[in-house]
């Protein structure tokens, strides 16, 4: 489980540079709405996002648990691992500027649908941290390839608690960049920011490839071990049937 949590955290951490570009305006507006950075509001925003991610992970875990009842669940898990890896690769290419974000239009439409701009405008003038918790809750629902990659990856666990914990770790991974985005935007030069994004993108692509390969190998080993286990063990019904056959053989009259 620790390995899955670490991988989920890395997905969020490496992809959080994208959050700086897509969601950094929210954090900046929160920070710049006061003379000093409002750390309480920033924390509320992060808590809201993480709560949404954890809740989505809980739902994903329930779906994954239901899928474990399907005989070909191993194939589903392998497919989910491949899908999650592909999303990480696509997201990494976008992070480096080598591919357009396929979710940007959907994000804009969904943001307008839920009235996120109104929530932000209200939150910037509010003294209640809960207002920014609500912004974080809604922001966590925005269509995002990185979030979808994390959810697909969490689905492979097949356990409710593990899936929710993975998305919680994913959310924690995005916190460093989102908490310190104002300082990053002010201090980092465009060239330095570009290099940081490309390094993070390459690492995320590598993680995506490893997720695809490891998912395939892991599920193949699990599938083989499952069949080997059943081939070596016999059920009580099989043992009873063998005993009955032996009794029948012993009771048969032997030819002289």
C-alpha positions as CSV (number, residue, x, y, z in Angstrom):
1,X,0.0,0.0,0.0
2,X,2.9,2.4,0.8
3,X,4.1,2.0,-2.7
4,X,0.8,2.9,-4.2
5,X,0.5,6.0,-1.9
6,X,4.0,7.1,-2.8
7,X,3.2,6.7,-6.5
8,X,0.0,8.7,-6.1
9,X,1.8,11.4,-4.2
10,X,4.4,11.6,-7.0
11,X,1.7,12.0,-9.7
12,X,0.3,15.0,-7.8
13,X,3.7,16.5,-7.0
14,X,5.1,16.2,-10.5
15,X,2.0,17.4,-12.2
16,X,1.4,20.3,-9.7
17,X,3.4,22.6,-12.0
18,X,0.5,22.4,-14.3
19,X,-1.7,23.4,-11.4
20,X,0.4,26.6,-11.2
21,X,-0.6,27.5,-14.7
22,X,-4.2,26.4,-14.6
23,X,-5.3,27.1,-11.0
24,X,-2.6,29.6,-10.0
25,X,-4.8,32.5,-10.7
26,X,-7.2,31.4,-8.0
27,X,-4.4,31.3,-5.4
28,X,-2.9,34.6,-6.7
29,X,-6.3,36.3,-6.4
30,X,-6.6,35.0,-2.8
31,X,-3.2,36.1,-1.9
32,X,-3.3,39.5,-3.6
33,X,-6.8,40.3,-2.2
34,X,-5.1,41.3,1.0
35,X,-1.9,43.2,2.0
36,X,-0.3,40.0,3.1
37,X,-0.6,36.4,2.0
38,X,-3.7,35.0,3.7
39,X,-2.3,31.6,4.8
40,X,-5.5,30.6,6.5
41,X,-7.5,31.1,3.3
42,X,-4.8,29.2,1.3
43,X,-5.0,26.3,3.7
44,X,-8.8,26.3,3.4
45,X,-8.5,26.2,-0.4
46,X,-6.1,23.3,-0.2
47,X,-8.3,21.4,2.3
48,X,-11.3,21.8,0.0
49,X,-9.4,20.4,-3.0
50,X,-8.0,17.5,-1.0
51,X,-11.4,16.7,0.4
52,X,-12.9,16.5,-3.1
53,X,-10.1,14.3,-4.4
54,X,-10.5,12.0,-1.4
55,X,-14.2,11.8,-1.9
56,X,-13.7,11.0,-5.6
57,X,-11.2,8.3,-4.5
58,X,-13.8,6.9,-2.2
59,X,-16.2,6.6,-5.1
60,X,-13.5,5.1,-7.3
61,X,-12.7,2.6,-4.5
62,X,-16.4,1.5,-4.4
63,X,-16.4,1.0,-8.1
64,X,-13.1,-0.9,-7.9
65,X,-14.5,-3.1,-5.1
66,X,-17.6,-3.9,-7.2
67,X,-15.3,-4.8,-10.2
68,X,-13.5,-7.3,-8.0
69,X,-16.6,-9.5,-8.3
70,X,-16.1,-9.7,-12.0
71,X,-14.2,-12.8,-13.1
72,X,-12.0,-10.9,-15.5
73,X,-11.1,-8.2,-12.9
74,X,-7.4,-8.8,-13.6
75,X,-7.9,-7.6,-17.2
76,X,-9.8,-4.5,-16.0
77,X,-7.0,-3.6,-13.5
78,X,-4.4,-4.0,-16.3
79,X,-6.4,-1.8,-18.6
80,X,-6.8,0.8,-15.9
81,X,-3.1,0.8,-15.3
82,X,-2.4,1.3,-19.0
83,X,-5.1,4.1,-19.1
84,X,-3.6,5.9,-16.1
85,X,-0.1,5.6,-17.6
86,X,-1.3,7.0,-20.9
87,X,-3.0,10.0,-19.2
88,X,0.3,10.7,-17.3
89,X,2.2,10.7,-20.5
90,X,-0.3,13.0,-22.3
91,X,-0.3,15.3,-19.2
92,X,3.5,15.3,-19.2
93,X,3.7,16.2,-22.8
94,X,1.2,19.1,-22.1
95,X,3.2,20.2,-19.1
96,X,6.3,20.5,-21.2
97,X,4.4,22.5,-23.9
98,X,4.7,19.7,-26.5
99,X,1.0,18.9,-26.6
100,X,-2.2,21.0,-26.2
101,X,-4.3,20.4,-23.1
102,X,-7.3,18.3,-24.3
103,X,-9.3,19.2,-21.2
104,X,-8.9,23.0,-21.3
105,X,-12.2,23.6,-23.1
106,X,-14.1,21.2,-20.9
107,X,-12.6,22.9,-17.8
108,X,-13.8,26.3,-19.0
109,X,-17.3,25.1,-19.8
110,X,-17.6,23.3,-16.4
111,X,-16.3,26.2,-14.6
112,X,-18.9,28.4,-16.1
113,X,-21.6,25.8,-15.4
114,X,-20.9,25.7,-11.7
115,X,-20.3,29.5,-11.5
116,X,-16.8,29.1,-10.1
117,X,-15.9,32.7,-11.0
118,X,-18.8,34.0,-8.7
119,X,-17.6,31.8,-5.9
120,X,-14.0,33.2,-6.3
121,X,-15.3,36.8,-6.4
122,X,-17.3,36.3,-3.3
123,X,-14.4,34.5,-1.5
124,X,-11.9,37.3,-2.2
125,X,-14.0,39.8,-0.3
126,X,-14.9,37.4,2.5
127,X,-13.2,37.1,5.9
128,X,-14.4,33.5,6.4
129,X,-11.9,30.8,5.5
130,X,-14.9,28.5,4.7
131,X,-15.5,30.6,1.6
132,X,-12.2,29.4,0.2
133,X,-12.8,25.9,1.4
134,X,-15.9,26.0,-0.9
135,X,-13.8,27.3,-3.8
136,X,-11.4,24.4,-3.3
137,X,-14.3,21.9,-3.2
138,X,-15.6,23.1,-6.5
139,X,-12.2,23.5,-8.0
140,X,-11.5,19.8,-7.3
141,X,-14.4,18.9,-9.6
142,X,-13.0,20.7,-12.6
143,X,-12.1,18.3,-15.6
144,X,-8.4,17.7,-15.3
145,X,-6.3,15.0,-17.0
146,X,-4.0,14.8,-13.9
147,X,-7.0,14.1,-11.6
148,X,-8.3,11.5,-14.0
149,X,-4.9,9.8,-14.1
150,X,-4.9,9.7,-10.3
151,X,-8.4,8.3,-10.2
152,X,-7.7,5.6,-12.8
153,X,-4.6,4.7,-10.9
154,X,-6.5,4.5,-7.6
155,X,-9.1,2.3,-9.2
156,X,-6.5,-0.4,-9.8
157,X,-6.2,-1.0,-6.0
158,X,-9.7,-2.6,-5.8
159,X,-10.1,-1.4,-2.2
160,X,-12.2,1.5,-0.9
161,X,-9.9,2.7,1.8
162,X,-6.7,2.3,-0.3
163,X,-8.3,4.2,-3.3
164,X,-9.4,7.1,-1.0
165,X,-6.0,7.2,0.7
166,X,-4.3,7.3,-2.7
167,X,-6.3,10.3,-3.8
168,X,-5.6,11.9,-0.5
169,X,-1.9,11.4,-1.1
170,X,-2.4,12.7,-4.7
171,X,-3.9,15.9,-3.3
172,X,-1.1,16.3,-0.8
173,X,1.4,16.1,-3.6
174,X,-0.2,19.2,-5.3
175,X,-0.1,21.3,-2.1
176,X,3.6,22.5,-2.2
177,X,3.3,24.2,-5.6
178,X,-0.2,25.5,-4.9
179,X,0.7,26.9,-1.5
180,X,3.8,28.7,-2.7
181,X,2.7,29.7,-6.2
182,X,2.7,33.5,-5.4
183,X,6.4,33.4,-4.5
184,X,7.2,31.1,-7.5
185,X,5.4,33.5,-9.9
186,X,7.3,36.4,-8.5
187,X,10.8,35.0,-8.1
188,X,11.2,32.4,-10.9
189,X,12.3,33.7,-14.3
190,X,10.5,32.5,-17.4
191,X,13.6,30.5,-18.4
192,X,13.9,28.8,-15.0
193,X,10.2,28.1,-14.9
194,X,10.4,26.5,-18.4
195,X,13.2,24.2,-17.3
196,X,11.4,23.2,-14.1
197,X,8.3,22.4,-16.1
198,X,10.2,20.3,-18.6
199,X,12.1,18.3,-15.9
200,X,8.8,17.7,-14.1
201,X,7.2,16.7,-17.4
202,X,9.9,14.2,-18.3
203,X,9.7,12.6,-14.8
204,X,5.9,12.4,-15.1
205,X,6.2,10.7,-18.5
206,X,8.7,8.2,-17.1
207,X,6.3,7.5,-14.2
208,X,3.5,7.0,-16.7
209,X,5.6,4.5,-18.6
210,X,6.5,2.7,-15.4
211,X,2.9,2.6,-14.4
212,X,1.9,0.9,-17.7
213,X,4.7,-1.6,-17.5
214,X,4.4,-2.3,-13.8
215,X,0.7,-2.6,-14.0
216,X,1.0,-5.2,-16.8
217,X,3.7,-7.2,-15.1
218,X,2.0,-7.1,-11.7
219,X,-1.4,-8.2,-13.0
220,X,0.2,-10.9,-15.1
221,X,2.0,-12.3,-12.1
222,X,-1.2,-12.0,-10.0
223,X,-3.2,-13.7,-12.7
224,X,-0.6,-16.5,-13.0
225,X,-0.4,-17.0,-9.2
226,X,-4.1,-17.1,-9.0
227,X,-4.3,-20.0,-11.4
228,X,-1.4,-21.7,-9.9
229,X,-2.9,-21.5,-6.4
230,X,-6.2,-23.1,-7.6
231,X,-4.4,-25.8,-9.5
232,X,-2.4,-26.8,-6.4
233,X,-5.3,-26.6,-3.9
234,X,-8.4,-28.8,-3.9
235,X,-11.8,-27.9,-2.5
236,X,-13.5,-30.0,0.2
237,X,-16.0,-31.1,-2.4
238,X,-13.2,-32.4,-4.6
239,X,-11.6,-34.3,-1.7
240,X,-15.0,-35.8,-0.8
241,X,-15.6,-36.9,-4.3
242,X,-12.1,-38.6,-4.5
243,X,-12.8,-40.4,-1.2
244,X,-16.1,-41.7,-2.6
245,X,-14.4,-42.9,-5.8
246,X,-11.8,-44.8,-3.7
247,X,-14.6,-46.4,-1.6
248,X,-16.4,-47.5,-4.8
249,X,-13.2,-49.0,-6.1
250,X,-12.5,-50.9,-2.9
251,X,-16.1,-52.2,-2.8
252,X,-16.0,-53.6,-6.3
253,X,-15.5,-57.4,-6.4
254,X,-12.1,-58.4,-7.7
255,X,-11.8,-61.0,-10.3
256,X,-10.1,-64.2,-9.4
